[in-house]
Amino acid sequence: MKRKKYRWGRIIVAISILLLVGFGVTFFTENLFCSSEGWNGFWGTVSSEMERSENELSVEPSKKESSEEPVLESSEESFEESSKESSVESSKQQEESKESSKTSSVSSKPPVSESAGLAGGTSASDWNLILVSAKHPLPDDFSVSLASVGNGHKGDKRVVSSLNAMIAGAKADGITLMVCSSYRTKERSAYLYQKQVDQWLKKGYSQEEAEKEAARWVAPPGTSEHHTGLAFDIVTPSYQKLNHGFANTAAAKWMKAHAHEYGFILRFPEDKQDITGITFEPWHFRYVGKENAKIIFEKGLCLEEYIEMIK
């Protein structure tokens, strides 16, 4: 009899425990799934974790990009595969817009009456407007007095103070500029040009095609502005590659907007490639004097157009 009573007692205890567990599960379920706040809170937490994971993954490409080795030499020295792609794309764009570009350049040229005396007696034969290109090779007897611009680089001694002033002006605005290429001898240009030709030959181009394509990136000896001491390739410590991507840096944007204030111009603009014969170089700046630079900048000209205008 005692054993029977003991058995009923255990059954009652077990039933009580089951009732308590059932009540707890019901309460939890109602609060989590029947309450919109509880449900949203639960999924809000899950959502937040998923979002954080996605953000962490999205950072990886930029980390990889920033870990690339910086290149201080010009594109003539180190030509990447990406340069070929941008060059081919640029060539296609030039072919497609050749006719419209010619029409545009003719229509945008101001009448002779407007251009007369714009730069206060400036002449196309002035020393700071010397035109050097494939069509205008440097005279054999050309000479220039050089002065140091720092870090082993040199330039025409008449423009060094202006270059230093531009570098100081950029620094005042939080931009660090760094000269990576300046005056070059003809021998140096010959070496750089041949190196560029060799790279195109390795990519499968014929000798004629390689020479033509190489000339778009590095001027053959005697046709480079770097012989004059008036041209400088300028980069910034955080981006030392001379490719079209440099145009997106704060340094390139600052120089494009302010270089004329110090007498310099962006020598090879993106929209003037069919006139200059040189691919877009957002790092290459040329000294022409403040008055000339101001007009070239305000009218959106390249040096070839400006010289033709003032003749």
C-alpha angles and dihedrals in degrees: 000000000000091000091053092052090049090052092053090049092056091048091053092050092050091049090050092052091049091050092051092049091047091050091050094050091048092050093049093047094049092050095046105038103020094046112074090207093055093046093048091046091053095048091038089062093047091046092050092052091049091049092050091051092051092050092051091052093049091058094062098080093054091048090052092048094050091052093065116116113262117240117213097180121087123262086264089066100041117024115183129204087249089061090059091052093049090045094052091045090049091051091052092049090050092052092048094048099034097111095041091048092053091050091047095050092050095047094045094054109105119236116267090248090059095048097049112115094353094140097040101262096333115166128203087233094062114126093242093053098053107144115220120179143117088286093043110041118189115264114258091237095053115132135173136195108234135207131184120265093184137267092056094303126126138195142173104302090228092065103038094092091051091050092050090048091053092050090049092047091053091048090054087057093049096260123126115209124192129189110226100169132022135144114014133188119230088250091058091049090050090054094048093046094050091047089054092048090052091053092054091047089055088054091060102264121142118247092259093046092046093052092047094049093043090054089061090061104033126022116237115246113290093023100070124106088216088076089067097058088231098099129075135182106218128190137161128246093248093052116032100158117109100221135112091272089073088074089073095059123102089239094057092046092049093051093046090054100038111023092094089062087068097040099266131120135197094254101200110035121191094243095049101057094114089055101041094038089221128106120250109289111184090179099054115093127177130200115234102151129269099272094049093043092052093055094043090050097045094046095042094236134149120227093261091055093046094051090048089050096053097042 
